[in-house]
Amino acid sequence: MLMAAAWPSSGQSLPAAAESGECSLEGAVPATVAAVDEDFELLLDDGRRVALAGLEFPPREAGDRRAAIRDRLNSWLAGRDVFLGVFAGSPDRWGRTPARLYASDPSGGAAAPLVSVAATLLSAGEARFRPDPTAAACAKPYLAAEALARDSGVGLWSLPEFRPIDVSAPGAVKELQRRRGMIVVIGDIRSVGESRRAFYLNFGDKWRDSFTVVISRRNLAMFGRIEPRSLVGRRARVRGLIETGSRIEIATPAEIEFVDSGVSR
């Protein structure tokens, strides 16, 4: 069986969990993890099921790699007292409580500081950031943790099926259409189109044969003071599910990062 890399595999120690702020220990309450199930849901000893919002784990097709990550997470958390910060006042439609979790640093001793479980997994490349609306408060720190693994090409980021797709590369559109689940795409915005319903950020000269990001007009306010036409020439990293053809529709700022020298949003 594949063994999960040591956390954090980037070789850098994770900072202690923040004491205050939206994505912090503030408001978190003690809880005890009974087990981590096959879907990476945490079963608490009080009967609740918790989903680590903002994380995407390898699919079942990943086999041994998925199992190794789950076993490592279970070894770290099962039977342990943790701190739980819920993102929503009620469970989701599957009966899970979306939350952030804090536990003693797995690489430390008994006096190890509390660290973010999500940030630990992301920095080791054992999960990717998924832009769940419920986890919007943690988007920036989670993306920063993910960058440690992504930029080093460790964990999932070492595998071709999880690496970002550069839309300027030959065969990129076919690769987009071949992938399943959430994908990460990087490229330059070449033009912007619009209709009564949406704006279209085109990453190629021929929009029919290249990657496009769709922003519905009803969601535009979510992006703050952004003028879509001003984005021409910006380099962006986008994540989401491919729709018909080679498009991703985004609804929140967490789904697009501007990675050039301009002002990031």
N, C-alpha and C positions, 0 to 999 in steps of 0.2 A: 504494500500500500504506500502511496505517496505520503510523505510526512509534511505537515504544514511548517512553513518557515517560522523561525523564532520571531516573536513580536517585540518591538517593531523591527522588521527585517531591513529597514533602511539604515540600521546602525545608529540611529539617533534616539535618544530617550524622549518619551512623550512628556509634555508638561503636565503638572498636576491639574486636575479639573478646576475650572474657574469657579470661584465662590459666588459670583453674582452675574446677572445678565440673563438674557432670554435662553441661551444654551449653556446652562451652568447647573451647579448643585442647588441653586436657589429654588426652593419649592420641592426638591426631591425628598422622598421619604424612604425609610428603611424597608427592605423586602428581602425575601430569601428565595433563591432559585432552586427548584427541585430538579429540573432537567432541561436540556435543550433537545427539542424533537427533530425529526427528519426534515422539517421545513424551516429550521432555524428559529422557531418560535420558542420563547422561554416559558416554561411551566413553573408558576410560583407555588409555594407550599400552601397558599391560601386559596388555590383553585383557579386563579386568574391565568390567562394566556397573554403574553406580551409580544408584540412585534417590534423589532428594532427598526423604527421608521427611518427612511433615508438611506437604507442599505440594499444593495442588490448582490445576492450570493450566486455562485455558479449554478447553472441549471442541473437538473437530474442527469442529463446526458454527460455531464463532466465526471461522473463515476467516482473513481478513487480520490480525485482532488476535492470534490464536494464533501465526501465522507471524511477526509482528513481534516478539513477546516471545521466541520461540525464536531468531530471528536475533540479537537483542540479546544474549541469554545466550551464544550461540555465539561472538559477536564478543568478548565479555568473557573467556570461559574457554578456548576452543579454543587449544591449543598452549601454555597457561600451566601453570606449576607452582603447585600448590595444596596445602592441607593437608586431609586426609580423616580424619574421625572416624566410625567405623562404629558402628551401633546394634545389630548382631546378629553373632554369631560365624560365621554361615553365610549364603549367599545365600537369597533367598526362592524360592518355587516357580517363578518366572519367570527365575531365574538372576541377579537383580539384588541388589546389596549395598545395603541401606538405610543411609543415612549423612547426616551433616551435612558441610558443605564451607566452607572459608575461603579467601578470595582477596584480593589487593590491592584496596583501594577503587577502583572504576571511575572515580570522579570525581577521583582524586588522581594524582600523578605517580609516578615510580619509587620514591620513598620513602614512598608511601602505606601506611597501616597495614592489617593484615589485618582483614577484616570477614566477618561471616556472609553467605554467599550467600543463604540462605533469608530472613534478616531484611531484606536489601536488596530482594529481590523483593517481600516482603510489605509493606514500608513504601512501595513505589511502586505498590501495587495491581496488580502483575503476576501475583500468585498469591494464593490465600486459604489460611488455615491449615486443614489437614485433620487431625483428631484421630487420627492413626495411633498405635496402641499402641506401636510401636517407637520413636516420637519423643516419648514422654511426657516425657522429661527436658527437652525444649526447649519444652514447651507454653507456659509463662509468657512467656519472651522472644519467642517467635514471635507470641503473641497481642498482646503489647505493640507489636511492630513492625507487625502488621496494623492495629492501632487508628489508627496515624498516617494510613494511607490511607483506612480505613473512615470515620473521623470527618470527614475532609476531602472525602470523596466523589470520590476520584481513581481513575484506572485502572479496573479491573473494577467498583469500587464506584460508578462514575458510570452504569453501565448498569442498566436496570430488572430484567433477568433475573438479576442477581447481588446486588442490594441485599437487605438483611434485610427479611423480611416481618413487619410489625407485626400481630399476630393480632387486635388490637382494631379494625383498619381494615375498612370494608365490603368484602366480597368476598374477605377474606383466605383463607378455607378453600378457595374455588375456585382461588385463586392457588397455594396449597400443592399442590393436586392437579394443577395444570397444570405445575409446575416439574419438571425432570429433574435427576438427579445430586444432589450435596450442596446443601442449602439452609440458610440461616441465618434463624432465627425469633426474634423478641423479643416479650415480653409479660409480663403479671402472672399468677402462679399463683393461681387462684380457689378451687380445692379439691383435695383429695387423696383418691383412692380406693385400695382395695387388694383383692387376691385372694390365694389360696394361692401363686400364682406370682410376683406382681409388685405394685409400687406404681404408681399412675397420677397424674401431675401434670396437672391439668386447667386449661387456660388460658381457659376460657369457662364460663358458667353452665350450658349444656347440653352435656355432654361429647360427645354423639353428633354435635353440629353444630359442634364447635370443635377446636382443636389440643390434643393430649395427648402428654406425654412418659412413656415407660414405663421403669421401672427394675426389672429382674428381681431378685428376692430373693437369688439366688445371686451377683449382682454388687454388692450393697449395701455390702459391706465395702470395696470399692474407693473408696468416697466418704468414708471416715473416719467420724468421729463425727457423722453426719448423721441426723436424724430427719425422714423425709419429711413427716410431718404438720406440722412446725414451719415448713415452707416456704410455707404459705398466706400470701399477701400480698406475697411476694418478687417482684421483677422479674428476669427471667432472659433470657439470650441462649443459644439452643440451636442446635447444628448437627449435621446428619446426613442420612440418607436417609429420605424419607417411605415409610412402609409402607402397607398397605391402609388406605384412608380418609385421615385426616390425623394420623398419629402418627409419632413418632420414638422408637425404643428406643435408650437410651444405656447404655454399659457402663463409661465412664471419666469422671473429673472434667473432663477436657479438653473434653468435649462440651457442658458447661453452665457458663455464667458468670453469677454473680449481680451485677447492675449497679445495684442500689439502694444505699441508705446502710447496709445491713446488712454483716455480715462476709462478704467474698467467700471462696469455697472454691476 
